[in-house]
Amino acid sequence: MGKLIIDAHSHLWLKQDTTVDGKRILSLKNGRSIFMDEEVQMLPPFMIDGQNTAEVFLSNMNYAQVGAAVVVQEVIDGCQNAYLTKVQQQYPDRFFCMGMAWNTDEAQAVIDAGLKGIAFPGHRIHESLLTLMPVFKLMESKEMVLSMCLADDEEQIGQMAEVIQECPDLKVAIGHFGMPSTASFRSQVLLARQGRHVMVESGGITWLYNSEFYPFPTAIRRIREAADLVGMERLMWGSDYPRTITAITYRMSYDFVEKSSELTDSEKAMFLGGNAKSFYGFENLPELPYIKNMSE
């Protein structure tokens, strides 16, 4: 098999239409949305209908030679369980879709729908993560994957460590690469040492270093630092598509890693796809040839 690239952190939705902490999020035209009462460019401007669909993402993935993607959820996009269930059924070899749930009944509904994990934007959760322990226990028993993006908050990181200890067989992917631009980075990454099934994925790392911009040299240094802390075998690449590609192309969200001289070829292969293939159990990945650009 040729190039193996798997995206461990992405988002899909048909429409954003929700309220978080009393503030509005609503899809508009031309890729824009109302986000927390402010108009922003949520999607690339050519996505004019506001829909962030699997088919558009697959076109980007095929062009960038990305074989598969994990689709997580965020409360700011509203619950997308119904749409992601259809995506999972239609493209089982290309997507690993996660549901959203806040209690065991909702988690069981996610399991019954055939979704493969549950995503929690922990940085937007106001109560203790330990209140969700029954959900985590259920997920562990059903071999679901937990995606957790944590706040820059040592107390919440401590709660996550307790979850990992209480659920030793639960697969956990810590999102946003442990927030490498904050003081909590080291503590979040070290969670991977707390359990044998804990990984750290880099969704959003280009967003966190947007002010520095491509080729994101500090992001590369943080990947190197995380590998030195927990080993490259615990790290995975994620894009945080589509929000990140308002600033860069989808291919640029990973090729700064491919082109770096600070990582070995073996480390790049593990980080960009090999680790995610094993962790999420992807099989039957397509061969995606490089298609020359008209500008080349």
Helices and strands as residue ranges (DSSP letters): E 6-10, E 17-20, E 23-27, E 32-35, E 38-41, H 54-64, E 68-71, G 75-77, H 81-90, E 95-99, H 104-112, E 117-121, G 122-124, G 129-132, H 133-141, E 145-149, H 154-166, E 171-174, G 176-178, H 185-189, G 190-193, E 198-201, H 205-208, H 217-230, G 232-234, E 235-236, G 243-246, H 252-258, H 265-269, I 270-274, H 275-280
